[in-house]
C-alpha cells in the first residue's frame, strides 16, 4: 500500500520529467530487438507462434528484471527496496502526463489556432487529424483521456495492488506490446495477435472498475452521475475494443456528450459506434471537466484499493 500511494503521489507531483530513464523506453527497445530476431517469416501460423513467443519473452523478462532490482535493493537495505518500488510504481502511472500532453491540444484551441491543435492531437491519437474541426478535435481528445484513465492510471493501480511493482511493470509491458505490435494491419495481423489479446484480457477488469470510479466521481463532482451509470451500462460495449468503451461511456454520460463516429485512419474512413447522448454539443469546457473526472477517479481508485488492502489485512 505504501508503494501504491507513494507512486501515485510522486506521479501527481512530478509527472514524466524530461530525460528520466523511463522503463517504457527499455521495454520498447526490448520489443524492437526481439521483433527483429523473430519476425523472419510470412506464414500466418509461424507469425502467430513467434508473436506469442515475443509476448511471453517481453512480459517475463520485464517482470523478472523488476523483481530482481527490488530484491537486490532489499538485500542491501529494506528501505532501499521500498524506495525503488515506489520509484518504479511512479514511472508506471501517467496521471499528470496524460493531463499535460492532452492539454497541449486545449491551449491552442483557446487561442483559435486549429492547425496547432491538430498537430498536438496527432501526437496522442492514431487517426488523421489534418482536417478536423474544433468539435472533432475536442471529441478525439476527450476519447483519448477517457480511455487512458483506465490504461494509464486505474489499471496500473490495480496491478500494483495485486502484485506490487513487478506485476504492474508486467502490465506496462503488455500495454506497450499492444501499442507497438497489436495492430490489425498487414504486418501485425498475425504477429501482434497474442499481444493484442493479452492486452484485452489484462484490461478487462480495470476498464470496468474505471467506469465504476468515473460514475462515483460524477456524483462527487456534481456531474450527471445517474446518466453516467446509464450510458456506461448501455454503451460500454459500443466500441471496437472490448474494454475502451466503458470509461468512454462513463465520461460521455457524466458530461452529457456524444463520442464515437467517423474517423480517418491511414487513408481509410472507419466508423466508431456512437457512445452517449448529445445533450450538449462538444465544447472546450468538456476537456476541463474530463480532467476533473480523471483526477477524482484516480483518487477514488487509490482510496478503494487502500480500503481493500486494509480489509484483507484484517481478515
C-alpha positions in Angstrom: 0.0 0.0 0.0 2.9 2.4 0.7 4.2 1.6 -2.8 0.9 2.3 -4.4 0.3 5.6 -2.5 3.9 6.8 -2.8 4.0 6.1 -6.5 0.7 7.9 -7.0 1.7 11.0 -5.1 5.1 11.2 -7.0 3.2 10.9 -10.3 0.8 13.8 -9.3 3.8 16.0 -8.3 6.4 15.1 -11.0 4.7 13.6 -14.0 7.2 12.3 -16.6 10.4 14.5 -16.2 12.3 15.0 -19.4 15.5 12.9 -19.6 14.4 10.4 -17.0 15.3 6.9 -17.9 11.7 5.7 -18.2 11.3 1.9 -18.1 8.9 2.0 -21.1 11.8 3.1 -23.2 13.7 0.0 -22.2 10.6 -2.2 -22.8 10.2 -0.6 -26.2 13.8 -1.2 -27.0 13.5 -4.9 -26.0 10.4 -5.3 -28.2 12.2 -3.8 -31.2 15.2 -6.1 -30.7 13.2 -9.2 -30.3 10.9 -8.3 -33.2 14.0 -8.1 -35.5 15.0 -11.6 -34.3 11.6 -13.2 -34.5 9.9 -11.6 -37.5 11.6 -13.7 -40.2 8.6 -15.5 -41.8 5.5 -14.5 -43.7 3.5 -17.7 -42.9 0.5 -16.9 -40.7 1.0 -19.9 -38.3 4.6 -19.2 -37.8 3.9 -15.5 -37.2 1.3 -16.4 -34.6 3.7 -18.6 -32.8 6.6 -16.1 -32.9 4.3 -13.3 -31.9 3.2 -15.4 -28.9 6.9 -16.0 -28.1 7.6 -12.3 -28.3 4.8 -11.6 -25.9 5.9 -14.2 -23.4 9.5 -13.1 -23.5 8.9 -9.4 -23.1 6.4 -9.8 -20.2 8.5 -12.4 -18.4 11.8 -10.5 -18.8 10.2 -7.3 -17.7 8.7 -8.8 -14.6 11.9 -10.7 -13.7 14.1 -7.7 -14.1 11.8 -5.6 -12.0 11.6 -8.2 -9.3 15.4 -8.7 -9.3 16.1 -5.0 -8.9 13.7 -4.7 -6.0 15.1 -7.9 -4.4 18.7 -6.8 -4.7 17.9 -3.4 -3.3 16.0 -5.0 -0.4 19.0 -7.2 0.4 21.2 -4.1 0.7 18.6 -2.4 2.9 14.9 -2.9 3.4 14.3 0.8 3.0 16.1 0.8 -0.3 13.8 -1.9 -1.7 10.8 0.2 -0.7 12.2 3.4 -2.3 13.0 1.6 -5.5 9.5 0.0 -5.6 7.9 3.5 -5.1 10.0 5.0 -7.9 9.1 2.1 -10.2 5.4 2.5 -9.3 5.7 6.2 -10.1 7.0 5.5 -13.6 4.1 3.2 -14.4 1.4 5.8 -13.6 0.5 8.5 -16.1 -2.0 10.9 -14.4 -0.1 14.2 -14.7 1.5 13.4 -18.1 -1.9 12.5 -19.5 -3.2 15.9 -18.4 -0.1 17.7 -19.6 0.1 16.1 -23.0 -3.6 16.4 -23.8 -3.8 20.0 -22.6 -1.3 20.9 -25.4 -4.4 20.4 -27.6 -6.6 22.6 -25.5 -4.3 25.6 -25.2 -4.2 26.4 -29.0 -8.0 25.7 -29.2 -8.4 28.6 -26.6 -6.4 30.7 -29.0 -8.4 29.7 -32.0 -5.3 28.0 -33.5 -6.8 24.9 -35.2 -3.6 23.9 -37.1 -1.6 23.8 -33.8 -4.4 21.9 -32.0 -4.5 19.4 -34.9 -0.7 18.9 -34.6 -0.7 18.2 -30.9 -3.8 15.9 -31.2 -1.8 13.9 -33.8 0.8 13.1 -31.1 -1.8 11.3 -28.9 -4.1 9.6 -31.4 -3.5 7.4 -34.5 -6.3 9.0 -36.6 -5.7 11.6 -39.3 -6.1 15.0 -37.7 -5.2 17.3 -40.6 -8.8 18.3 -41.5 -10.5 18.1 -38.1 -12.7 21.0 -36.9 -12.8 22.1 -33.3 -15.6 19.8 -32.2 -13.9 16.8 -33.7 -10.6 17.8 -32.1 -12.3 18.0 -28.7 -14.0 14.6 -29.3 -10.7 12.9 -30.1 -9.0 14.4 -27.0 -11.8 13.5 -24.6 -11.9 9.9 -26.0 -8.1 9.6 -25.5 -8.1 10.9 -22.0 -11.2 8.8 -21.0 -9.6 5.6 -22.4 -6.3 6.3 -20.7 -7.9 6.9 -17.3 -8.1 3.1 -17.4 -4.9 2.2 -19.3 -2.6 4.8 -17.7 -4.0 5.1 -14.2 -6.5 2.6 -12.9 -5.1 -0.5 -14.5 -1.5 0.2 -13.1 -3.0 0.9 -9.7 -5.0 -2.3 -9.9 -1.9 -4.4 -10.7 0.2 -2.5 -8.1 -2.5 -3.5 -5.6 -2.4 -7.2 -6.7 1.3 -7.7 -7.1 3.4 -4.6 -6.5 5.8 -3.1 -8.9 6.8 -6.4 -10.7 3.2 -7.2 -11.7 2.4 -3.6 -12.6 5.5 -3.4 -14.7 4.5 -6.6 -16.4 1.1 -4.9 -17.2 3.1 -2.0 -18.6 5.0 -4.4 -20.9 1.7 -5.8 -22.1 0.3 -2.3 -22.8 3.5 -1.3 -24.6 3.4 -4.5 -26.7 -0.1 -3.7 -27.8 0.7 -0.2 -28.7 3.7 -1.3 -30.8 2.6 -4.6 -32.5 -1.1 -5.0 -31.6 -2.4 -3.6 -34.9 -4.8 -5.3 -37.4 -2.7 -4.3 -40.4 -0.9 -6.5 -42.9 2.3 -6.6 -40.9 1.0 -7.3 -37.4 -2.3 -9.1 -38.1 -0.8 -12.4 -37.0 2.4 -11.4 -35.3 0.7 -9.0 -33.0 -2.4 -11.0 -32.2 -1.1 -12.6 -29.0 -0.1 -9.1 -27.7 -3.5 -7.6 -28.6 -5.4 -10.5 -27.0 -3.3 -10.4 -23.8 -3.9 -6.6 -23.5 -7.7 -7.2 -23.8 -7.5 -9.8 -21.0 -5.3 -7.6 -18.8 -7.6 -4.6 -19.2 -10.9 -6.4 -18.8 -11.4 -5.8 -15.0 -9.6 -2.5 -14.8 -11.7 -0.9 -17.6 -14.9 -1.8 -15.8 -13.6 -0.7 -12.5 -12.6 2.6 -14.2 -16.2 3.1 -15.3 -17.4 2.5 -11.7 -14.9 5.0 -10.4 -15.9 7.6 -13.0 -19.6 7.1 -12.1 -18.8 7.7 -8.4 -16.6 10.7 -9.3 -19.5 12.1 -11.3 -21.7 12.1 -8.2 -18.9 13.6 -6.1 -18.2 16.4 -8.6 -21.9 17.2 -9.1 -22.0 15.9 -12.7 -24.7 13.7 -14.2 -23.9 10.6 -12.0 -27.1 8.6 -12.8 -26.7 9.4 -16.5 -23.0 8.3 -16.4 -24.1 4.9 -15.0 -26.9 4.6 -17.6 -24.6 5.3 -20.5 -21.8 3.1 -19.1 -24.3 0.2 -18.9 -25.9 1.0 -22.2 -23.0 1.9 -24.4 -20.0 0.4 -22.8 -19.8 -2.3 -25.5 -20.2 0.2 -28.3 -16.5 0.2 -29.2 -14.1 -1.7 -31.4 -12.2 -2.6 -28.2 -13.8 -4.9 -25.7 -12.6 -2.5 -22.9 -12.2 1.1 -24.0 -15.9 1.7 -24.4 -16.6 1.5 -20.7 -14.5 4.5 -19.5 -15.5 6.5 -22.6 -19.2 5.8 -22.0 -19.0 6.7 -18.3 -17.3 10.1 -19.2 -19.8 10.7 -22.0 -22.7 10.1 -19.7 -21.3 12.3 -16.9 -20.8 15.2 -19.3 -23.9 14.7 -21.4 -21.9 14.5 -24.6 -21.6 12.1 -27.6 -18.5 10.3 -28.6 -17.6 8.0 -31.5 -18.5 8.5 -35.2 -16.3 8.6 -38.3 -12.6 8.8 -38.2 -9.9 8.6 -40.8 -7.1 6.0 -40.2 -4.3 5.5 -42.7 -6.4 6.9 -45.6 -9.5 4.9 -44.7 -12.7 6.1 -43.1 -13.6 4.0 -40.1 -16.9 4.3 -38.2 -16.8 4.0 -34.4 -20.1 3.2 -32.7 -21.8 6.1 -31.1 -21.4 6.4 -27.3 -23.6 8.7 -25.2 -26.4 11.2 -25.9 -25.7 14.6 -27.4 -27.4 16.6 -24.6 -24.7 19.2 -25.1 -22.5 19.9 -28.1 -18.8 19.3 -27.6 -17.1 22.4 -26.1 -13.7 23.3 -24.7 -15.1 23.1 -21.2 -15.7 19.4 -21.6 -12.0 18.8 -21.8 -11.5 20.6 -18.4 -14.4 18.6 -17.0 -12.8 15.4 -18.3 -9.6 16.3 -16.4 -11.7 16.7 -13.2 -13.2 13.3 -13.7 -9.7 11.8 -14.3 -8.2 13.2 -11.1 -11.2 12.3 -9.0 -11.4 8.8 -10.4 -7.8 8.2 -9.7 -8.3 9.4 -6.1 -11.3 7.2 -5.7 -9.3 4.3 -7.1 -6.4 4.8 -4.6 -8.9 5.1 -1.7 -10.7 1.9 -2.8 -7.5 -0.1 -3.1 -6.4 1.1 0.3 -9.6 0.1 1.9 -9.5 -3.3 0.2 -5.9 -3.7 1.4 -6.8 -2.9 5.0 -9.8 -5.2 4.9 -7.7 -8.1 3.6 -5.1 -7.5 6.3 -7.8 -7.7 9.0 -9.1 -10.9 7.5 
